[in-house]
Amino acid sequence: MVVVGGGPAGSSAAISLARAGRDVVLVDRARFPRDKCCGDGLTAAALRMLEELGLEPGRVASWQHVDDIWVRSPSGRTVRFPLPRGQGTYAAIARRADLDAALLDVARDAGVDVRDSHALTDARDAGAAVELDVDGLGTLRAAYAIGADGAWSPLRKALGAGEARYLGDWHAFRQYFSGVSDTARDIWVWFEPDVLPGYAWSFPLPGGRANVGFGIVREEDTPVGHMKQLWPDILARPQIRDVLGPAATPEAPHRAWPIPARVDRVRLAAGRALFVGDAAAATDPMTGEGIAQALVTGRLAAEAILRSGSVGPAAVARDYEAGVRRELVADHRMSALLTHATRHRKGVRTAIRVAGASDWTRRNFARWLFEDYPRAAIVTPRRWRRGVFTGPGAYRAA
Ligand SMILES: Cc1cc2nc3c(=O)[nH]c(=O)nc-3n(C[C@H](O)[C@H](O)[C@H](O)COP(=O)(O)OP(=O)(O)OC[C@H]3O[C@@H](n4cnc5c(N)ncnc54)[C@H](O)[C@@H]3O)c2cc1C
């Protein structure tokens, strides 16, 4: 098996295959640890999967447990949403440079042959195998390949499964700051009227640092230049400046990256290749979060290969598509629906007012927002089981 891409989707797939006894080579064009433009936020769903894969938070230098989320509505109302205490971790922040490298170490320990600094340059279907040309490694022949190579997925393009002129459904900016105030030790989310249904965030990191950014839904005519102008303007707004504090200093220029969020509409397979994570456009269309979805699709692709690989590529594709439909598509559609409600100030204002109405609604909104249970769990009774709405967080023993 060849896995292209060493982010969370690639590591999850590679670890699952290697633990089932398959020979797995994972190639990535970057040398790890490498940065990935991201908010670095880990939801409860992502944390539970990371725990299952065997990732130890102690091995991720920038790991930051979070207890409280502050949300500011477009009208200026600010509400604190507390996550449960003493029952494990429901939200954490970890720089992707650290997290992804630590996850690759878990993959190496599972027996994956990790080759970073080797880029995929081309690929083709060769009947009984898929052939992949990789810089510095020549042509690899694999029974199955997994495209975990991110939003621009070169493997998808090489196999003719790319979407012409597709630039992502969201576009997001991120910048690291140091010297932030104590107030920025919690998660902050600002719904600014001019970026709805997008939002700005500040996610805390150890040592007085924070990951600050904003994302907007990309319409066909959204010019990225407009976002570039908006960024310094957003940072200068009093509600954001007050949280970051007077000593907050950017560590480096901002970075920007697309967020693909249409897993219910893209091709998930091409011949002997399956696409996972951002390469499968699997992010949540309401929040733009994609780490949990990357980990889940990686696992589902590996399971489909393990279950149906000996039957043939068509059976593997069917198996994988059914898994994605079962585990992701209902939540994806629920998020897409809610995104319509948050397009306008009134929708967001109402949502925050309802969510902040009582201690109970505040606690439960925080858990729902941070994917403690599937987004659409309430309308998919087939997934109800004991504890689904009240389960402990991840890393409880720690
Ligand atoms: C600004 C921003 C903020 C975000 N914030 C959050 C957040 O807080 N929480 C969250 O859950 N999600 C967030 N997301 C989404 C999240 O970053 C992605 O969904 C997630 O990284 C997807 O993981 P992946 O493994 O599919 O892809 P990636 O993490 O993008 O990994 C793809 C890998 O493929 C490699 N690759 C690319 N081309 C080649 C090639 N030719 N050959 C070999 N390797 C190749 C790359 O080097 C890379 O390592 C955010 C996204 C953005 C843009």
The ligand as an ORCA input file, in Angstrom:
! r2SCAN-3c Opt
* xyz 0 1
  C      -6.553     28.420      8.346
  C      -7.156     27.074      8.637
  C      -7.580     26.775      9.920
  C      -8.077     25.500     10.228
  N      -8.379     25.227     11.521
  C      -8.741     23.973     11.884
  C      -8.932     23.641     13.247
  O      -8.724     24.458     14.150
  N      -9.325     22.372     13.545
  C      -9.516     21.437     12.591
  O      -9.911     20.313     12.911
  N      -9.307     21.723     11.270
  C      -8.903     22.953     10.894
  N      -8.643     23.229      9.577
  C      -8.752     22.162      8.580
  C      -7.552     21.203      8.693
  O      -6.356     21.940      8.643
  C      -7.567     20.177      7.552
  O      -8.869     19.682      7.380
  C      -6.614     19.007      7.849
  O      -5.289     19.454      7.886
  C      -6.746     17.917      6.789
  O      -5.762     16.929      7.018
  P      -5.198     16.041      5.809
  O      -4.333     15.004      6.444
  O      -6.298     15.634      4.935
  O      -4.327     17.037      4.922
  P      -3.033     17.900      5.265
  O      -2.917     18.090      6.722
  O      -3.120     19.103      4.397
  O      -1.835     16.987      4.791
  C      -1.579     16.765      3.434
  C      -0.150     16.328      3.275
  O       0.059     15.986      1.900
  C       1.356     16.366      1.534
  N       1.449     16.493      0.082
  C       0.878     17.428     -0.716
  N       1.251     17.240     -1.982
  C       2.071     16.161     -2.003
  C       2.789     15.464     -3.017
  N       2.768     15.873     -4.297
  N       3.509     14.384     -2.675
  C       3.566     13.978     -1.380
  N       2.936     14.602     -0.374
  C       2.186     15.668     -0.687
  C       1.548     17.701      2.265
  O       2.933     18.028      2.410
  C       0.859     17.427      3.591
  O       1.767     16.985      4.598
  C      -8.176     24.505      9.223
  C      -7.766     24.811      7.919
  C      -7.259     26.070      7.618
  C      -6.812     26.379      6.214
*
